[in-house]
Amino acid sequence: MMRLTSRRLQRLGCVLALRLMALVLREISGAWALDNGLAMTPTMGWLHWERFMCNTNCKEEPDSCVRYRSFGEKLFMQMADLMASEGWKEVGYEYLCIDDCWMAPQRDSKGRLQADPKRFPSGIRHLSNYVHSKGLKLGIYADVGKKTCAGYPGSLGYYDIDAETFADWGVDLLKFDGCYCDTVEQLADGYKHMSLALNKTGRSIVYSCEWPLYMWPFQKPNYTEIRQYCNHWRNFGDIYDSWQSVKNILAWTSSNQRTLVSAAGPGGWNDPDMLVIGNFGLSWDQQITQMALWAIMAAPLLMSNDLRHISFQAKTLLQNKDVIAINQDPLGKQGYLLRKEDSIEVWERPLSNLAWAVAVVNLQEIGGPRSYTISLASLGQGVACNPACHITELLPVKTKLGFYEWTSYVKTRINPTGTVLLQLKISQTTF
């Protein structure tokens, strides 16, 4: 992930020979396609980075510190307890993921990564066992280059031993960053090498890449190749707890959707980054927009918030089973921007059983709610409501709108920066 603007310079750093890397890759047996049977629907869980970052001010902020002995592993155990007891696991949030800053500054005498003893005094294996005892899965973070983005040991030259270490610890997901790499060839070979190394361990480990994110500044990524090696992949910079950040991600995604949409499907997904719902920067309508559009985009739903202090309203939104069902739809088709008219965007996504999800977004940030009328014949290449359909508004408030014929129109009313999320189901009968 690109933590800071200066991180763009940190891609230059892992100067081991590319020829040696290529030789090592050729020695690894196995198929050149990722076939681990994982992430058949977008991954769901919790990731610490956006909300907690590398907070080391443990004296004044002990409850949000990831470095201090009492508030490193304890923070993750608390989140695991809440995910298991407050309904998160039941609706699909199953991965509890550690991001950067968990490592000791040096590898051990055998070259293995080790957890910082102050942050994780009982070790990652102990935390993994605890997370598994709650019926959850553990995710961890590493980097393809010499160092992580925060300056801890990277995996360059250690891909196999790191994959084995993570498997030994019982890790279920690896988020693999891309700082401190020297060339795009080295970056690509590193991501491929780790994918093959993870598969070779025999453990089921979801592989979350940031490969295209670091490739875009130099050349257009090869998404066919990326999909062969990764379960999901970041394309754009880190999300922030702000509406501007969410808007930037949506705008970039829609402007590149011809490339992105066709790459996504069961086993491999575009990742627009974390859900920041329940934090500080988004209004209620903007939180609805993020949840609705992440569902339309078939995005991994990885929350980054404080589950100990989340509001009932935000919790209800994040646990909305109807919206999660759209995100997790087994057809596995990513949605896309259909059209934009005067700051109103219409997004649509094909679903299984001939259903469609439609999101109407009001990007205007001045004035009050705006009305927008949709021609049903214009949706889903003309088949979303042909010859007729039931329409349900899922967000902001679940409401059965009724039975509509193909030639009908639906009028919506959307708050500024808000979204109305609709579900259309083909039917010949009335409610």
Buried (B, 14 or more C-beta within 10 A) or exposed (E): BBBEEEBEEBBEBBBBEEEEBBEBBEEBEEEEEBEBEBBEBBBBBBBBBBBBBBBEEBEEEBBBBBBBBEBBBBBBBBBBBBBBEBBBBEBBBBBBBBBBBBBBEEBEEEEEBBBBEEBBBBBBBBBBBBBBEBEBBBBBBBBBBBBBBBBBBBBBBBBBBBBBBBBBBBBBBBBBBBBBBBBBEBBBBBBBBBBBBBBBBEBBBBBBBBBBBBBBEEEEBBBEBBBBBBBBBBBBBBBBBBBEBBBBBBBBBBEBBEBBBEBBBBBBBBBBBBBBBBBEBBEBBBBBBBBBBBBBBBBBBBBBBBBEEBEEEBBEBBBBEBBBBBBBBEBBBBBBBBEEEEEBBBBBBBBEEBBBBBBBBBBBEEEEEBEBEBEBBBBBEEBBBBEBBBBBBBBBEEEEBEBBEBEBEBEBEBBBBBBBBBBBBBBEEEE
